[in-house]
């Protein structure tokens, strides 16, 4: 029970929970207000997260679904404006991260504003198009190690603005 309590108090978990209503507003603006949104807990629904890095399911009014991963990042990193994907869970041991299992239909990356009332910038990616653009060499990534606190993960990143148009469902770039 204590470990679950510690998980709920983790700053990354708190940041995730703060970002959810902001992401929900964006999803509704892109896909329509009639969608319903279901997030997967780390308990009974963890199969999708564990094997395919799926965090959220959007249920469309026509009965179809979209599965996604969400990345809600800190204001202090917003100037980087990158899409990031965990490459290794632990760069000391080389344990593979989400890069090797990520299988959503969309990937959302948003940087929280100072007051966490919006994301700026944010981008909603068509993940299969990102995978193919990466395979084709049209989207290039750099490897970096997480230097924030106790994290041991390494990650790959690419500038949001470098994403080919076919990879982007919607974004904050170009909004008035």
N, C-alpha and C positions, 0 to 999 in steps of 0.2 A: 504494500500500500504506500509506503514511503517513497518508493521510486516513482510511482505515478504522480504523487504530490510534487516531487522534485521536477518531473517533466513539465507539469503545468506551470511551474514558477520559472522555468528556463526562459531567459530573455528572447531567444529565437522563437519559442512557442508563443510567448506574449505578442511578439511582432507578427507572427502568423495570424493570430486571432484578431489583432487590430486591422490587418489588411483584408480580411475576408469580406466585410461589408462594402469596402471600396471596390474590390474585384467584382462582387456581385452586381453593383451598379454598372460597371463597365460591361459585364456579360449581358445584362439586360439592355443596355444601349446598343450593343452589337447584334444580339440574337433575338431581341424582343422581350418585353416585360412579362410575357406569358410563360417564359421558361421557369422550370424549377431547378434548384441547385442542391446537390447532395454531396457532402464531403465524407471521406472515409476516415473512420477512427483508426487509431493504431492498435485496436483490439480485434474485434471479430471481422472487420473488413480489410484487414491488413494484407491479404493475399495480393490484391491488385497493386498496392503500394510496394510491397516487398519484392514482387517479381517483375513489375512493369513500371514502377515509379508513378503510379496514378494516384492523384490526390482528390480529384473532384469529378463529378458527373453532372453534365447539363442535360436535362430532360426537355426536349423540344415539344411544342404543342402537337406535332404530328406523330408523336410516340417514339421518334428516333432519339438517340443519345449521342453526346460528344463526351469523350473522356479526356481529362487534362491533367497537367502538372502545373503547380503554381509556385512562383518564387517571389516572395515579398522581401525586398532588400531595404537596407537602411538609407536614410537621407544622406548620411555622411559619405556614401559611395555613389550618389546620384550623378556626379560629374563624370563618372566612368561611362555611364549609359551603355552597359554591355548586357548581353545575354550570357548567363553563366550556367554551367552544368557541372555537377560534381563528377570528377574524373576518377579519383581514388578516395575511398572512405578513409584510408590511412596511408599517407604517402611514405611512411616508414616501412610498412609491410607490403605495399603494392596491392592491397585489397581493392578489387574493382568497385567503382561507384556507379551512379545512375547512368553515366555515359554509355555503359555497356548493357543496360537493360531498359532504358527509357523508351516507352512505347505508347505515348498518348497520341491523341489526334490533334490536340493543341497544347501549346506551352505558353503560359502567361508569366511575364517578368515585369514587375513594377517596383519602382523606388518610392518609398513613402515620403511624403512631404514632411517638413519639420514638425507640424502638428498632427501628422497622421490623419489628415482629412481628405487626402487624395494621393494619387500616384503621379509622379512627374520625374522622369519620363516613364512610360509604360509601353509594352508591345505585346500583342497577342499573335503568336506564331502558328502557322500551319506546320506542325512538327514533321509529318512525312515529307513535305517539301524541303524542310531544313535538312533532313537526313540525306535526301537526294542531292541537294545543292552542295552539301559537304562532300559527299561521295564524288561529285563531278568536279570538285575544286573551285566552285563558285562562291563558297562561303568558307573562309579560313578562320581557324581557331588558334589561340595561344594557350599554353599551359602555365599555370601559376599555383603556388601553394597558399593555402589559407593561413594568414598570419594574425587572425583575430581571436584572441583568447585561447581557450583550450582546444580549439578545433585542429584536427590533424588532416583534414581532407585537402586534396588538391582539386583544382577545377580548371575546366577549359572555358575560355571566354572569347567573344567576338563582339565588335561594336554593333549596336542595334542598327545604326545607319548604314552599315555594310551589308545588311541582309538583302538579298535579291527580292524584288517586289513579289515574286511568286510565293515567298515564304511568309508574307505578312497578311494576316487576316484584318487587323486593325491596329492603330497605334496613336499615341499622343502627339506624334510629330505631324505638323500641319494643322493641328486643331487651332481654332481661333480663340 
